[in-house]
């Protein structure tokens, strides 16, 4: 009986140590360079994966190849979930090539295309054809992607958004008073699936290409989202998005712009993000060639400084205490943001 108790105690210690080791694993986020589109690969501490968007079509499979390379770098043999924020070519176009390059489990989107344009209808049709035979889920605000170890909550989809704050009563947003009215947007941008990814105290926000009116619905008159540690600047840093009343209310510690050399990172939006209260750093996937030196960060914080580049990524490793490290794959430069 005594030996049995000792063996049981040893087993409990081993299991406890295993649980602690598992809990200590970081959340990984790869901001893959798809030349001004989006492809954000999230790998949970449990090893499950979520890809948000798949970049452009064509270019010899360039974007799909870069995504697959990042997946292999993360030790993945498949991507469990692919979430398509909306059906513009720089977000959904790479799906047909992606499914030929790596196994994909489930596709997530907001439902059928809602934009009256021929190019978007063509891209949506190509997407439908590519995902045939895969599991497919249509989401609504409030829905959660079932990934172990993290929470992936949908905040916006199909032009709708969450109606209650994520915690507490939602703080009144003083920045709303001076925010000018924003026009309606009939494009797929306004239907973007936006998500908040939480790993205990670490919070990462990605709103796809939501435009100002829809972004402000999340921020005014009350901030429904709260503060975030990491913010993927909306719409590649376009000034059609990123109203001050949203960005400043989020109080991001770090912001990343997934711009291209000649797309996104507009000076107006860049300045709003740069000046956000509490911001410690701004990072870019590309040097913005059509901007000026004052509206680009230093080269250590830029993954690709030349227009014709190798497509280097930015990588985040985040711990549950809210601390995280950002690495520039081009240079190896790292910076850690303490809890």
LINGI-V977505 format. One record per residue. RES is the residue in one letter. PHI is phi in radians with two decimals (* if undefined). OMEGA is omega in whole degrees, -180 to 180 (none if undefined). NEAR is the number of other ideal C-beta (glycine too) atoms within 12 Angstrom. Layout:
res->RES phi->PHI omega->OMEGA near->NEAR
res->RES phi->PHI omega->OMEGA near->NEAR
//
This chain:
res->X phi->* omega->179 near->7
res->X phi->-1.08 omega->180 near->8
res->X phi->-1.12 omega->178 near->9
res->X phi->-1.09 omega->-179 near->10
res->X phi->-1.14 omega->178 near->11
res->X phi->-1.10 omega->180 near->12
res->X phi->-1.10 omega->180 near->13
res->X phi->-1.15 omega->178 near->14
res->X phi->-1.10 omega->179 near->14
res->X phi->-1.08 omega->179 near->14
res->X phi->-1.10 omega->179 near->14
res->X phi->-1.10 omega->178 near->14
res->X phi->-1.10 omega->179 near->14
res->X phi->-1.07 omega->-180 near->14
res->X phi->-1.13 omega->180 near->14
res->X phi->-1.13 omega->178 near->14
res->X phi->-1.12 omega->178 near->14
res->X phi->-1.11 omega->180 near->14
res->X phi->-1.13 omega->179 near->15
res->X phi->-1.14 omega->179 near->13
res->X phi->-1.13 omega->180 near->12
res->X phi->-1.14 omega->-178 near->18
res->X phi->-1.17 omega->-177 near->20
res->X phi->-1.39 omega->-179 near->18
res->X phi->-1.16 omega->-178 near->25
res->X phi->-1.43 omega->165 near->32
res->X phi->-1.43 omega->179 near->45
res->X phi->-2.00 omega->177 near->40
res->X phi->-2.32 omega->176 near->43
res->X phi->-1.90 omega->172 near->43
res->X phi->-1.61 omega->-175 near->49
res->X phi->-1.38 omega->179 near->44
res->X phi->-1.35 omega->174 near->48
res->X phi->-2.11 omega->169 near->51
res->X phi->0.99 omega->175 near->37
res->X phi->1.63 omega->170 near->38
res->X phi->-1.76 omega->174 near->46
res->X phi->-2.25 omega->167 near->53
res->X phi->-2.72 omega->-178 near->50
res->X phi->-2.00 omega->-177 near->46
res->X phi->-1.76 omega->-179 near->46
res->X phi->-2.00 omega->178 near->49
res->X phi->-2.11 omega->-176 near->38
res->X phi->-1.31 omega->176 near->34
res->X phi->-1.03 omega->179 near->27
res->X phi->-1.38 omega->-179 near->21
res->X phi->1.66 omega->175 near->25
res->X phi->-1.34 omega->-172 near->28
res->X phi->-2.29 omega->177 near->43
res->X phi->-2.39 omega->173 near->47
res->X phi->-1.86 omega->177 near->52
res->X phi->-1.75 omega->179 near->46
res->X phi->1.27 omega->-169 near->49
res->X phi->-2.33 omega->175 near->52
res->X phi->1.25 omega->-173 near->47
res->X phi->-1.50 omega->170 near->37
res->X phi->-1.48 omega->172 near->31
res->X phi->1.25 omega->-179 near->20
res->X phi->0.97 omega->179 near->20
res->X phi->1.14 omega->-179 near->12
res->X phi->1.33 omega->-176 near->26
res->X phi->-0.90 omega->-173 near->30
res->X phi->-1.23 omega->177 near->40
res->X phi->-1.06 omega->179 near->38
res->X phi->-1.09 omega->180 near->28
res->X phi->-1.19 omega->177 near->41
res->X phi->-1.14 omega->180 near->44
res->X phi->-1.09 omega->178 near->34
res->X phi->-1.09 omega->178 near->28
res->X phi->-1.14 omega->178 near->39
res->X phi->-1.07 omega->178 near->35
res->X phi->-1.14 omega->177 near->20
res->X phi->-1.03 omega->180 near->21
res->X phi->-1.45 omega->179 near->33
res->X phi->1.43 omega->-178 near->15
res->X phi->-1.64 omega->172 near->29
res->X phi->-1.80 omega->176 near->15
res->X phi->-2.71 omega->174 near->26
res->X phi->-1.92 omega->-173 near->42
res->X phi->-1.25 omega->-179 near->33
res->X phi->-2.35 omega->170 near->37
res->X phi->-2.09 omega->179 near->45
res->X phi->-1.80 omega->177 near->46
res->X phi->-1.74 omega->-176 near->54
res->X phi->-1.19 omega->179 near->44
res->X phi->-2.92 omega->-165 near->45
res->X phi->-1.80 omega->172 near->39
res->X phi->-1.38 omega->-169 near->42
res->X phi->-1.03 omega->-178 near->37
res->X phi->-1.37 omega->178 near->40
res->X phi->-2.04 omega->-176 near->45
res->X phi->-1.85 omega->-170 near->51
res->X phi->-1.07 omega->-176 near->39
res->X phi->-1.45 omega->-175 near->44
res->X phi->-1.06 omega->-179 near->45
res->X phi->-0.99 omega->178 near->29
res->X phi->-1.32 omega->180 near->31
res->X phi->-1.10 omega->-176 near->44
res->X phi->-1.19 omega->174 near->29
res->X phi->-1.48 omega->-175 near->18
res->X phi->-1.86 omega->-178 near->28
res->X phi->-2.77 omega->179 near->31
res->X phi->-1.24 omega->178 near->19
res->X phi->-2.15 omega->179 near->37
res->X phi->-1.43 omega->-172 near->28
res->X phi->-2.17 omega->173 near->28
res->X phi->-1.76 omega->-178 near->36
res->X phi->-2.19 omega->177 near->36
res->X phi->-2.75 omega->-178 near->40
res->X phi->-1.65 omega->-176 near->40
res->X phi->1.84 omega->-173 near->24
res->X phi->-1.02 omega->175 near->20
res->X phi->-0.97 omega->-179 near->28
res->X phi->-2.11 omega->-179 near->26
res->X phi->-1.82 omega->-179 near->29
res->X phi->-1.57 omega->175 near->12
res->X phi->-2.57 omega->-175 near->18
res->X phi->-1.15 omega->-177 near->12
res->X phi->-1.11 omega->180 near->21
res->X phi->-1.25 omega->176 near->28
res->X phi->-1.10 omega->179 near->21
res->X phi->-1.12 omega->-179 near->21
res->X phi->-1.16 omega->178 near->33
res->X phi->-1.17 omega->178 near->33
res->X phi->-1.10 omega->178 near->21
res->X phi->-1.13 omega->178 near->28
res->X phi->-1.13 omega->179 near->37
res->X phi->-1.00 omega->180 near->24
res->X phi->-1.13 omega->-176 near->16
res->X phi->-1.20 omega->-175 near->29
res->X phi->-1.62 omega->178 near->28
res->X phi->-0.98 omega->-179 near->15
res->X phi->1.64 omega->176 near->14
res->X phi->-1.64 omega->172 near->26
res->X phi->-1.14 omega->-173 near->16
res->X phi->-2.41 omega->-178 near->25
res->X phi->-2.21 omega->174 near->25
res->X phi->-1.74 omega->-173 near->21
res->X phi->-1.88 omega->175 near->34
res->X phi->-2.27 omega->177 near->24
res->X phi->-0.96 omega->-178 near->30
res->X phi->1.73 omega->-178 near->23
res->X phi->-1.24 omega->179 near->27
res->X phi->-2.08 omega->174 near->26
res->X phi->-1.34 omega->-173 near->34
res->X phi->-1.36 omega->178 near->22
res->X phi->-1.95 omega->-177 near->31
res->X phi->-1.21 omega->173 near->22
res->X phi->1.61 omega->177 near->31
res->X phi->-2.39 omega->173 near->36
res->X phi->-1.96 omega->176 near->29
res->X phi->-2.03 omega->-175 near->39
res->X phi->-1.86 omega->178 near->34
res->X phi->-1.38 omega->179 near->36
res->X phi->-1.74 omega->-179 near->45
res->X phi->-2.50 omega->177 near->44
res->X phi->-3.02 omega->175 near->36
res->X phi->1.04 omega->179 near->30
res->X phi->1.46 omega->179 near->28
res->X phi->-1.89 omega->-177 near->26
res->X phi->-2.63 omega->176 near->37
res->X phi->-1.05 omega->-177 near->31
res->X phi->-1.93 omega->179 near->16
res->X phi->-2.13 omega->-179 near->17
res->X phi->-1.14 omega->-178 near->23
res->X phi->-1.25 omega->176 near->31
res->X phi->-2.66 omega->180 near->18
res->X phi->1.11 omega->-178 near->14
res->X phi->-1.71 omega->-176 near->13
res->X phi->1.39 omega->-177 near->21
res->X phi->-1.31 omega->173 near->23
res->X phi->-1.06 omega->-174 near->18
res->X phi->-1.77 omega->-177 near->31
res->X phi->-1.19 omega->-179 near->18
res->X phi->-1.29 omega->-177 near->28
res->X phi->-1.17 omega->-175 near->26
res->X phi->-1.05 omega->-177 near->12
res->X phi->-1.74 omega->-178 near->13
res->X phi->-1.42 omega->179 near->26
res->X phi->-1.18 omega->178 near->15
res->X phi->-1.13 omega->-179 near->13
res->X phi->-2.00 omega->-177 near->26
res->X phi->-1.31 omega->171 near->14
res->X phi->-1.16 omega->179 near->14
res->X phi->-2.33 omega->-178 near->27
res->X phi->-1.56 omega->-176 near->17
res->X phi->-1.48 omega->176 near->29
res->X phi->-1.13 omega->179 near->41
res->X phi->-0.93 omega->-177 near->39
res->X phi->-1.22 omega->179 near->39
res->X phi->-1.72 omega->-175 near->40
res->X phi->-0.92 omega->170 near->47
res->X phi->-1.41 omega->177 near->49
res->X phi->-1.87 omega->-177 near->50
res->X phi->-2.31 omega->170 near->45
res->X phi->-1.98 omega->180 near->40
res->X phi->-1.86 omega->-175 near->42
res->X phi->-2.14 omega->173 near->33
res->X phi->-2.17 omega->-172 near->37
res->X phi->0.96 omega->-175 near->23
res->X phi->-1.60 omega->178 near->23
res->X phi->-1.56 omega->-178 near->37
res->X phi->-2.33 omega->-178 near->36
res->X phi->-2.19 omega->-177 near->43
res->X phi->-1.97 omega->176 near->45
res->X phi->-2.36 omega->-178 near->47
res->X phi->-1.82 omega->180 near->47
res->X phi->1.07 omega->179 near->46
res->X phi->-1.98 omega->177 near->46
res->X phi->-0.87 omega->177 near->47
res->X phi->-1.73 omega->-163 near->36
res->X phi->-0.94 omega->-176 near->36
res->X phi->-1.06 omega->-180 near->29
res->X phi->-1.29 omega->176 near->42
res->X phi->-1.09 omega->-178 near->47
res->X phi->-1.18 omega->176 near->37
res->X phi->-1.14 omega->176 near->35
res->X phi->-1.49 omega->-172 near->42
res->X phi->-2.04 omega->-172 near->42
res->X phi->-2.26 omega->-1 near->33
res->X phi->-1.34 omega->178 near->21
res->X phi->-2.01 omega->178 near->27
res->X phi->-1.39 omega->-177 near->34
res->X phi->-1.43 omega->-174 near->35
res->X phi->-1.66 omega->-174 near->44
res->X phi->1.58 omega->179 near->30
res->X phi->-1.37 omega->175 near->30
res->X phi->-2.30 omega->176 near->40
res->X phi->-1.42 omega->-177 near->42
res->X phi->-2.29 omega->-177 near->42
res->X phi->-2.22 omega->170 near->45
res->X phi->-1.44 omega->-174 near->50
res->X phi->-0.97 omega->-171 near->48
res->X phi->-1.11 omega->170 near->47
res->X phi->1.04 omega->176 near->46
res->X phi->1.11 omega->-178 near->48
res->X phi->1.45 omega->178 near->44
res->X phi->-1.37 omega->179 near->36
res->X phi->-1.44 omega->169 near->27
res->X phi->-1.29 omega->-178 near->26
res->X phi->-2.25 omega->175 near->41
res->X phi->1.14 omega->174 near->45
res->X phi->-1.16 omega->-179 near->39
res->X phi->-1.00 omega->-177 near->33
res->X phi->-1.10 omega->174 near->33
res->X phi->-1.47 omega->-172 near->45
res->X phi->-1.04 omega->-178 near->47
res->X phi->-1.23 omega->178 near->32
res->X phi->-1.19 omega->179 near->38
res->X phi->-1.20 omega->-178 near->45
res->X phi->0.86 omega->-179 near->29
res->X phi->-1.15 omega->174 near->40
res->X phi->-1.35 omega->-179 near->35
res->X phi->-2.40 omega->177 near->42
res->X phi->-2.21 omega->178 near->45
res->X phi->-2.14 omega->175 near->48
res->X phi->-1.87 omega->178 near->49
res->X phi->-1.61 omega->-178 near->46
res->X phi->-1.53 omega->170 near->48
res->X phi->-1.82 omega->-180 near->35
res->X phi->-1.07 omega->-179 near->28
res->X phi->-2.27 omega->177 near->18
res->X phi->-2.55 omega->178 near->31
res->X phi->1.43 omega->-178 near->43
res->X phi->0.91 omega->178 near->43
res->X phi->-1.13 omega->-178 near->29
res->X phi->-0.95 omega->-177 near->24
res->X phi->-1.13 omega->179 near->23
res->X phi->-1.18 omega->179 near->36
res->X phi->-0.97 omega->-177 near->35
res->X phi->-1.18 omega->178 near->25
res->X phi->-1.05 omega->-180 near->38
res->X phi->-1.16 omega->-178 near->45
res->X phi->-0.98 omega->-175 near->33
res->X phi->-1.60 omega->-176 near->20
res->X phi->-1.06 omega->179 near->32
res->X phi->-1.02 omega->177 near->19
res->X phi->1.48 omega->-178 near->21
res->X phi->-1.20 omega->179 near->30
res->X phi->-1.65 omega->-178 near->23
res->X phi->-2.77 omega->174 near->34
res->X phi->-2.15 omega->180 near->39
res->X phi->-2.14 omega->179 near->50
res->X phi->-2.28 omega->174 near->45
res->X phi->-1.33 omega->179 near->48
res->X phi->-2.39 omega->164 near->44
res->X phi->-1.19 omega->-178 near->34
res->X phi->-1.44 omega->-171 near->36
res->X phi->-1.16 omega->-178 near->25
res->X phi->-1.67 omega->174 near->21
res->X phi->-1.77 omega->179 near->30
res->X phi->-2.08 omega->-176 near->14
res->X phi->-1.05 omega->-178 near->13
res->X phi->-1.23 omega->180 near->12
res->X phi->-2.08 omega->168 near->28
res->X phi->-2.34 omega->176 near->33
res->X phi->-1.41 omega->180 near->36
res->X phi->-1.21 omega->-171 near->18
res->X phi->-1.10 omega->177 near->20
res->X phi->-1.08 omega->-178 near->23
res->X phi->-1.76 omega->179 near->31
res->X phi->-2.13 omega->-177 near->35
res->X phi->-1.27 omega->-176 near->41
res->X phi->-2.37 omega->-175 near->38
res->X phi->-1.71 omega->179 near->26
res->X phi->-1.95 omega->-177 near->17
res->X phi->-1.16 omega->177 near->20
res->X phi->-1.67 omega->-167 near->14
res->X phi->-2.21 omega->179 near->24
res->X phi->-1.51 omega->179 near->19
res->X phi->1.36 omega->179 near->36
res->X phi->-1.32 omega->-177 near->34
res->X phi->-1.85 omega->167 near->37
res->X phi->-1.88 omega->-178 near->48
res->X phi->-2.14 omega->176 near->36
res->X phi->-2.01 omega->167 near->43
res->X phi->-2.06 omega->-173 near->29
res->X phi->-2.13 omega->178 near->39
res->X phi->-1.85 omega->-176 near->25
res->X phi->-1.16 omega->178 near->27
res->X phi->-1.38 omega->178 near->18
res->X phi->1.74 omega->178 near->25
res->X phi->-1.38 omega->179 near->25
res->X phi->-2.76 omega->179 near->39
res->X phi->-2.14 omega->178 near->27
res->X phi->-1.98 omega->-176 near->38
res->X phi->-2.11 omega->176 near->30
res->X phi->-1.63 omega->-176 near->31
res->X phi->-1.16 omega->-180 near->29
res->X phi->-1.22 omega->-173 near->27
res->X phi->-1.99 omega->-173 near->19
res->X phi->1.44 omega->179 near->14
res->X phi->-1.09 omega->180 near->23
res->X phi->-2.22 omega->171 near->20
res->X phi->-2.48 omega->-179 near->27
res->X phi->-1.84 omega->179 near->21
res->X phi->-1.94 omega->-173 near->27
res->X phi->-1.18 omega->-180 near->15
res->X phi->-1.14 omega->none near->16
//
